Amino acid sequence: MNKADIKNLSVEDLKNQLTEAKANLNKLTLAHKISPIENPIQIRDLRKTIARLNTELTNKQS
């Protein structure tokens, strides 16, 4: 999900995407702890996406 997509989302959509991304991050982190995943860069990208979603949510709420 790129910045332009995130900016076009409504507040409710941002909250839904945020909870979904956090769940995916927990799942990936747990899978990586059990056995190394093929592409650990996915974890970093997902953390950055969560940060972008949080930033846009804060901007739209204020």
Jmol script that loads the backbone (N, CA, C; Angstrom):
load data "model"
ATOM      1  N   MET A   1       0.849  -1.165   0.000  1.00  0.00           N
ATOM      2  CA  MET A   1       0.000   0.000   0.000  1.00  0.00           C
ATOM      3  C   MET A   1       0.900   1.235   0.000  1.00  0.00           C
ATOM      4  N   ASN A   2       0.699   2.094  -0.998  1.00  0.00           N
ATOM      5  CA  ASN A   2       1.550   3.275  -1.096  1.00  0.00           C
ATOM      6  C   ASN A   2       0.883   4.491  -0.454  1.00  0.00           C
ATOM      7  N   LYS A   3       1.621   5.587  -0.432  1.00  0.00           N
ATOM      8  CA  LYS A   3       1.149   6.789   0.269  1.00  0.00           C
ATOM      9  C   LYS A   3      -0.134   7.346  -0.341  1.00  0.00           C
ATOM     10  N   ALA A   4      -0.241   7.316  -1.656  1.00  0.00           N
ATOM     11  CA  ALA A   4      -1.434   7.867  -2.316  1.00  0.00           C
ATOM     12  C   ALA A   4      -2.677   7.068  -1.933  1.00  0.00           C
ATOM     13  N   ASP A   5      -2.541   5.741  -1.842  1.00  0.00           N
ATOM     14  CA  ASP A   5      -3.670   4.903  -1.439  1.00  0.00           C
ATOM     15  C   ASP A   5      -4.092   5.210  -0.007  1.00  0.00           C
ATOM     16  N   ILE A   6      -3.129   5.402   0.862  1.00  0.00           N
ATOM     17  CA  ILE A   6      -3.417   5.659   2.269  1.00  0.00           C
ATOM     18  C   ILE A   6      -4.107   7.010   2.432  1.00  0.00           C
ATOM     19  N   LYS A   7      -3.680   8.018   1.678  1.00  0.00           N
ATOM     20  CA  LYS A   7      -4.278   9.354   1.802  1.00  0.00           C
ATOM     21  C   LYS A   7      -5.730   9.371   1.361  1.00  0.00           C
ATOM     22  N   ASN A   8      -6.126   8.476   0.459  1.00  0.00           N
ATOM     23  CA  ASN A   8      -7.494   8.454  -0.060  1.00  0.00           C
ATOM     24  C   ASN A   8      -8.460   7.686   0.828  1.00  0.00           C
ATOM     25  N   LEU A   9      -7.973   7.020   1.873  1.00  0.00           N
ATOM     26  CA  LEU A   9      -8.836   6.233   2.740  1.00  0.00           C
ATOM     27  C   LEU A   9      -9.560   7.119   3.754  1.00  0.00           C
ATOM     28  N   SER A  10     -10.739   6.680   4.145  1.00  0.00           N
ATOM     29  CA  SER A  10     -11.466   7.395   5.198  1.00  0.00           C
ATOM     30  C   SER A  10     -10.935   6.954   6.559  1.00  0.00           C
ATOM     31  N   VAL A  11     -11.417   7.605   7.611  1.00  0.00           N
ATOM     32  CA  VAL A  11     -10.947   7.293   8.960  1.00  0.00           C
ATOM     33  C   VAL A  11     -11.297   5.852   9.331  1.00  0.00           C
ATOM     34  N   GLU A  12     -12.510   5.423   9.001  1.00  0.00           N
ATOM     35  CA  GLU A  12     -12.921   4.055   9.327  1.00  0.00           C
ATOM     36  C   GLU A  12     -12.084   3.035   8.556  1.00  0.00           C
ATOM     37  N   ASP A  13     -11.816   3.318   7.278  1.00  0.00           N
ATOM     38  CA  ASP A  13     -10.985   2.427   6.483  1.00  0.00           C
ATOM     39  C   ASP A  13      -9.564   2.361   7.028  1.00  0.00           C
ATOM     40  N   LEU A  14      -9.060   3.513   7.481  1.00  0.00           N
ATOM     41  CA  LEU A  14      -7.720   3.529   8.072  1.00  0.00           C
ATOM     42  C   LEU A  14      -7.661   2.655   9.315  1.00  0.00           C
ATOM     43  N   LYS A  15      -8.688   2.751  10.156  1.00  0.00           N
ATOM     44  CA  LYS A  15      -8.713   1.933  11.369  1.00  0.00           C
ATOM     45  C   LYS A  15      -8.785   0.450  11.026  1.00  0.00           C
ATOM     46  N   ASN A  16      -9.587   0.104  10.028  1.00  0.00           N
ATOM     47  CA  ASN A  16      -9.699  -1.296   9.617  1.00  0.00           C
ATOM     48  C   ASN A  16      -8.378  -1.810   9.050  1.00  0.00           C
ATOM     49  N   GLN A  17      -7.743  -1.017   8.201  1.00  0.00           N
ATOM     50  CA  GLN A  17      -6.462  -1.410   7.627  1.00  0.00           C
ATOM     51  C   GLN A  17      -5.393  -1.543   8.712  1.00  0.00           C
ATOM     52  N   LEU A  18      -5.457  -0.671   9.704  1.00  0.00           N
ATOM     53  CA  LEU A  18      -4.479  -0.691  10.787  1.00  0.00           C
ATOM     54  C   LEU A  18      -4.595  -1.962  11.617  1.00  0.00           C
ATOM     55  N   THR A  19      -5.811  -2.340  11.970  1.00  0.00           N
ATOM     56  CA  THR A  19      -5.980  -3.565  12.754  1.00  0.00           C
ATOM     57  C   THR A  19      -5.582  -4.796  11.936  1.00  0.00           C
ATOM     58  N   GLU A  20      -5.881  -4.767  10.645  1.00  0.00           N
ATOM     59  CA  GLU A  20      -5.505  -5.885   9.779  1.00  0.00           C
ATOM     60  C   GLU A  20      -3.986  -5.991   9.644  1.00  0.00           C
ATOM     61  N   ALA A  21      -3.317  -4.854   9.487  1.00  0.00           N
ATOM     62  CA  ALA A  21      -1.864  -4.845   9.348  1.00  0.00           C
ATOM     63  C   ALA A  21      -1.186  -5.298  10.635  1.00  0.00           C
ATOM     64  N   LYS A  22      -1.723  -4.878  11.783  1.00  0.00           N
ATOM     65  CA  LYS A  22      -1.141  -5.313  13.058  1.00  0.00           C
ATOM     66  C   LYS A  22      -1.293  -6.818  13.250  1.00  0.00           C
ATOM     67  N   ALA A  23      -2.429  -7.363  12.845  1.00  0.00           N
ATOM     68  CA  ALA A  23      -2.630  -8.807  12.950  1.00  0.00           C
ATOM     69  C   ALA A  23      -1.656  -9.549  12.038  1.00  0.00           C
ATOM     70  N   ASN A  24      -1.463  -9.030  10.836  1.00  0.00           N
ATOM     71  CA  ASN A  24      -0.509  -9.655   9.915  1.00  0.00           C
ATOM     72  C   ASN A  24       0.915  -9.579  10.453  1.00  0.00           C
ATOM     73  N   LEU A  25       1.260  -8.463  11.087  1.00  0.00           N
ATOM     74  CA  LEU A  25       2.595  -8.314  11.656  1.00  0.00           C
ATOM     75  C   LEU A  25       2.816  -9.328  12.768  1.00  0.00           C
ATOM     76  N   ASN A  26       1.821  -9.499  13.641  1.00  0.00           N
ATOM     77  CA  ASN A  26       1.958 -10.483  14.714  1.00  0.00           C
ATOM     78  C   ASN A  26       2.124 -11.892  14.144  1.00  0.00           C
ATOM     79  N   LYS A  27       1.358 -12.199  13.113  1.00  0.00           N
ATOM     80  CA  LYS A  27       1.431 -13.522  12.490  1.00  0.00           C
ATOM     81  C   LYS A  27       2.802 -13.762  11.849  1.00  0.00           C
ATOM     82  N   LEU A  28       3.301 -12.750  11.127  1.00  0.00           N
ATOM     83  CA  LEU A  28       4.605 -12.885  10.482  1.00  0.00           C
ATOM     84  C   LEU A  28       5.726 -12.988  11.504  1.00  0.00           C
ATOM     85  N   THR A  29       5.656 -12.195  12.560  1.00  0.00           N
ATOM     86  CA  THR A  29       6.699 -12.217  13.591  1.00  0.00           C
ATOM     87  C   THR A  29       6.742 -13.570  14.283  1.00  0.00           C
ATOM     88  N   LEU A  30       5.580 -14.112  14.592  1.00  0.00           N
ATOM     89  CA  LEU A  30       5.530 -15.419  15.229  1.00  0.00           C
ATOM     90  C   LEU A  30       6.067 -16.502  14.297  1.00  0.00           C
ATOM     91  N   ALA A  31       5.687 -16.445  13.033  1.00  0.00           N
ATOM     92  CA  ALA A  31       6.176 -17.424  12.063  1.00  0.00           C
ATOM     93  C   ALA A  31       7.689 -17.315  11.902  1.00  0.00           C
ATOM     94  N   HIS A  32       8.219 -16.105  11.978  1.00  0.00           N
ATOM     95  CA  HIS A  32       9.657 -15.906  11.832  1.00  0.00           C
ATOM     96  C   HIS A  32      10.418 -16.418  13.056  1.00  0.00           C
ATOM     97  N   LYS A  33       9.798 -16.331  14.226  1.00  0.00           N
ATOM     98  CA  LYS A  33      10.455 -16.839  15.430  1.00  0.00           C
ATOM     99  C   LYS A  33      10.504 -18.361  15.430  1.00  0.00           C
ATOM    100  N   ILE A  34       9.465 -18.991  14.914  1.00  0.00           N
ATOM    101  CA  ILE A  34       9.411 -20.446  14.896  1.00  0.00           C
ATOM    102  C   ILE A  34      10.398 -20.999  13.874  1.00  0.00           C
ATOM    103  N   SER A  35      10.296 -20.533  12.647  1.00  0.00           N
ATOM    104  CA  SER A  35      11.246 -20.909  11.608  1.00  0.00           C
ATOM    105  C   SER A  35      11.412 -19.708  10.692  1.00  0.00           C
ATOM    106  N   PRO A  36      12.632 -19.436  10.273  1.00  0.00           N
ATOM    107  CA  PRO A  36      12.866 -18.231   9.463  1.00  0.00           C
ATOM    108  C   PRO A  36      12.010 -18.214   8.198  1.00  0.00           C
ATOM    109  N   ILE A  37      11.378 -17.078   7.950  1.00  0.00           N
ATOM    110  CA  ILE A  37      10.572 -16.955   6.743  1.00  0.00           C
ATOM    111  C   ILE A  37      11.477 -16.621   5.565  1.00  0.00           C
ATOM    112  N   GLU A  38      10.975 -16.832   4.354  1.00  0.00           N
ATOM    113  CA  GLU A  38      11.788 -16.624   3.159  1.00  0.00           C
ATOM    114  C   GLU A  38      12.226 -15.175   2.996  1.00  0.00           C
ATOM    115  N   ASN A  39      11.306 -14.253   3.240  1.00  0.00           N
ATOM    116  CA  ASN A  39      11.597 -12.845   3.007  1.00  0.00           C
ATOM    117  C   ASN A  39      11.343 -12.038   4.284  1.00  0.00           C
ATOM    118  N   PRO A  40      12.344 -11.919   5.156  1.00  0.00           N
ATOM    119  CA  PRO A  40      12.137 -11.190   6.408  1.00  0.00           C
ATOM    120  C   PRO A  40      11.957  -9.686   6.211  1.00  0.00           C
ATOM    121  N   ILE A  41      12.203  -9.181   5.004  1.00  0.00           N
ATOM    122  CA  ILE A  41      12.010  -7.765   4.728  1.00  0.00           C
ATOM    123  C   ILE A  41      10.523  -7.422   4.768  1.00  0.00           C
ATOM    124  N   GLN A  42       9.661  -8.424   4.609  1.00  0.00           N
ATOM    125  CA  GLN A  42       8.213  -8.219   4.727  1.00  0.00           C
ATOM    126  C   GLN A  42       7.853  -7.633   6.083  1.00  0.00           C
ATOM    127  N   ILE A  43       8.547  -8.068   7.129  1.00  0.00           N
ATOM    128  CA  ILE A  43       8.271  -7.576   8.484  1.00  0.00           C
ATOM    129  C   ILE A  43       8.574  -6.079   8.561  1.00  0.00           C
ATOM    130  N   ARG A  44       9.700  -5.681   8.015  1.00  0.00           N
ATOM    131  CA  ARG A  44      10.083  -4.267   8.028  1.00  0.00           C
ATOM    132  C   ARG A  44       9.091  -3.429   7.222  1.00  0.00           C
ATOM    133  N   ASP A  45       8.711  -3.925   6.053  1.00  0.00           N
ATOM    134  CA  ASP A  45       7.763  -3.188   5.218  1.00  0.00           C
ATOM    135  C   ASP A  45       6.404  -3.051   5.904  1.00  0.00           C
ATOM    136  N   LEU A  46       5.986  -4.088   6.602  1.00  0.00           N
ATOM    137  CA  LEU A  46       4.702  -4.044   7.299  1.00  0.00           C
ATOM    138  C   LEU A  46       4.742  -3.056   8.462  1.00  0.00           C
ATOM    139  N   ARG A  47       5.871  -3.000   9.171  1.00  0.00           N
ATOM    140  CA  ARG A  47       6.017  -2.012  10.246  1.00  0.00           C
ATOM    141  C   ARG A  47       5.941  -0.591   9.691  1.00  0.00           C
ATOM    142  N   LYS A  48       6.552  -0.358   8.541  1.00  0.00           N
ATOM    143  CA  LYS A  48       6.512   0.965   7.923  1.00  0.00           C
ATOM    144  C   LYS A  48       5.101   1.306   7.465  1.00  0.00           C
ATOM    145  N   THR A  49       4.381   0.324   6.954  1.00  0.00           N
ATOM    146  CA  THR A  49       3.002   0.554   6.538  1.00  0.00           C
ATOM    147  C   THR A  49       2.137   0.918   7.738  1.00  0.00           C
ATOM    148  N   ILE A  50       2.351   0.229   8.863  1.00  0.00           N
ATOM    149  CA  ILE A  50       1.602   0.540  10.085  1.00  0.00           C
ATOM    150  C   ILE A  50       1.911   1.962  10.530  1.00  0.00           C
ATOM    151  N   ALA A  51       3.157   2.378  10.447  1.00  0.00           N
ATOM    152  CA  ALA A  51       3.531   3.743  10.826  1.00  0.00           C
ATOM    153  C   ALA A  51       2.861   4.758   9.911  1.00  0.00           C
ATOM    154  N   ARG A  52       2.809   4.464   8.613  1.00  0.00           N
ATOM    155  CA  ARG A  52       2.144   5.380   7.675  1.00  0.00           C
ATOM    156  C   ARG A  52       0.657   5.489   7.975  1.00  0.00           C
ATOM    157  N   LEU A  53       0.031   4.349   8.277  1.00  0.00           N
ATOM    158  CA  LEU A  53      -1.390   4.356   8.601  1.00  0.00           C
ATOM    159  C   LEU A  53      -1.656   5.160   9.872  1.00  0.00           C
ATOM    160  N   ASN A  54      -0.820   4.964  10.891  1.00  0.00           N
ATOM    161  CA  ASN A  54      -0.972   5.732  12.134  1.00  0.00           C
ATOM    162  C   ASN A  54      -0.801   7.225  11.894  1.00  0.00           C
ATOM    163  N   THR A  55       0.161   7.598  11.083  1.00  0.00           N
ATOM    164  CA  THR A  55       0.416   9.014  10.796  1.00  0.00           C
ATOM    165  C   THR A  55      -0.781   9.638  10.086  1.00  0.00           C
ATOM    166  N   GLU A  56      -1.286   8.964   9.074  1.00  0.00           N
ATOM    167  CA  GLU A  56      -2.426   9.517   8.329  1.00  0.00           C
ATOM    168  C   GLU A  56      -3.674   9.575   9.196  1.00  0.00           C
ATOM    169  N   LEU A  57      -3.853   8.578  10.056  1.00  0.00           N
ATOM    170  CA  LEU A  57      -4.999   8.574  10.956  1.00  0.00           C
ATOM    171  C   LEU A  57      -4.923   9.767  11.913  1.00  0.00           C
ATOM    172  N   THR A  58      -3.748  10.038  12.443  1.00  0.00           N
ATOM    173  CA  THR A  58      -3.558  11.179  13.328  1.00  0.00           C
ATOM    174  C   THR A  58      -3.822  12.491  12.590  1.00  0.00           C
ATOM    175  N   ASN A  59      -3.355  12.588  11.359  1.00  0.00           N
ATOM    176  CA  ASN A  59      -3.563  13.814  10.577  1.00  0.00           C
ATOM    177  C   ASN A  59      -5.033  14.055  10.281  1.00  0.00           C
ATOM    178  N   LYS A  60      -5.776  12.993  10.006  1.00  0.00           N
ATOM    179  CA  LYS A  60      -7.186  13.156   9.665  1.00  0.00           C
ATOM    180  C   LYS A  60      -8.046  13.414  10.898  1.00  0.00           C
ATOM    181  N   GLN A  61      -7.628  12.956  12.055  1.00  0.00           N
ATOM    182  CA  GLN A  61      -8.416  13.154  13.264  1.00  0.00           C
ATOM    183  C   GLN A  61      -8.231  14.529  13.870  1.00  0.00           C
ATOM    184  N   SER A  62      -7.135  15.186  13.559  1.00  0.00           N
ATOM    185  CA  SER A  62      -6.915  16.501  14.154  1.00  0.00           C
ATOM    186  C   SER A  62      -7.356  17.626  13.248  1.00  0.00           C
TER     187      SER A  62
END
end "model"
wireframe off; spacefill off
backbone 0.3
color backbone group
